[in-house]
Amino acid sequence: MLLAVDVGNTQTVIGVFENAEASGSIGARAPGELPGLVRSWRAATVAERTADEHALLLNQLLGLDGLRVRGMGDAGAGTPDRLIEGLVVSSSVPSVTVALRETAARWFDVPLVVVEPGIRTGMPVLYDNPKEVGADRIADAVASLDLFSPPIIVVDLGTATTFDAISAAGEYLGGAIVPGIEISMDALFAHAAALPRVALGEPRRAIGRSTVESMQVGAVFGHAALVDGMCERLEEELGESTIVATGGLGGLVAPHSRKIRHYEPWLTLHGLRLLYAKNTEAGAEGASR
């Protein structure tokens, strides 16, 4: 089994795949589902968390389902089909990247792949400086190219909202980065004295009848309009594209977008699974026991 960890600025998404092989195949699955993903969790990202605390958190989450990482705890505990034998990590938080490396070295006896410059992706990266492309953006691009026909635009709605463009030839071209919904709401609260802090919610209509409702309308419908406008501009250069949304806020925005056609909540995890397979012998052979 494979443990995939995607560390974002706000949340960390953790998934377990039944093996390290990753064949996407268009149309071979229900929308939003990934073959082989047996369990997933979301946890708050804490930049100060130590290597030992990461080990404890992962061990406790896995233990809820009777799973265990090889090397963690009693070597004789558990059964082979509940044993994690590979770890792949992408991280937007450098301190967490360092801590997870230490966690793997001290507590786990499994191959580790960290998505970073120099990793094999099987996809040309045409950014001016490929080292600047975030690990999660690379994972999203690799995953989308496995699941859909290019050209593709990936919209990842998290702390930031990112747009990634994949050409008809399967090349990563670049994209755009804008402040995410929650960052925008925080800035509005911080700089507009008369406006309250409000929770994100599903708007009932486009014309808000209160300050809170008006802010929610602006946040959700406004961001959906931003997504549509950006995708239209990207398509002017790419041509008509498959547009895929992912990220923690993707489920809130995607239903209100006129351009998004697919919502894949676990897209980044699928990309991590693919990257693990491309960068380890165990992944290439399947790593299922």
MOQUI-V67787 format. One record per helix or strand of 3 or more residues. SS is the DSSP state (hx for helix, st for strand). FROM is the first residue (numbers start at 1). LEN is the number of residues. If there is no record, write none. Layout:
SS/FROM/LEN ; SS/FROM/LEN
This chain:
st/2/6 ; st/11/7 ; st/37/8 ; hx/51/13 ; hx/80/3 ; st/86/6 ; hx/94/14 ; st/111/4 ; hx/130/3 ; hx/135/13 ; st/152/6 ; st/160/7 ; st/172/8 ; hx/181/11 ; hx/211/28 ; st/242/5 ; hx/250/7 ; hx/267/13 ; hx/281/5
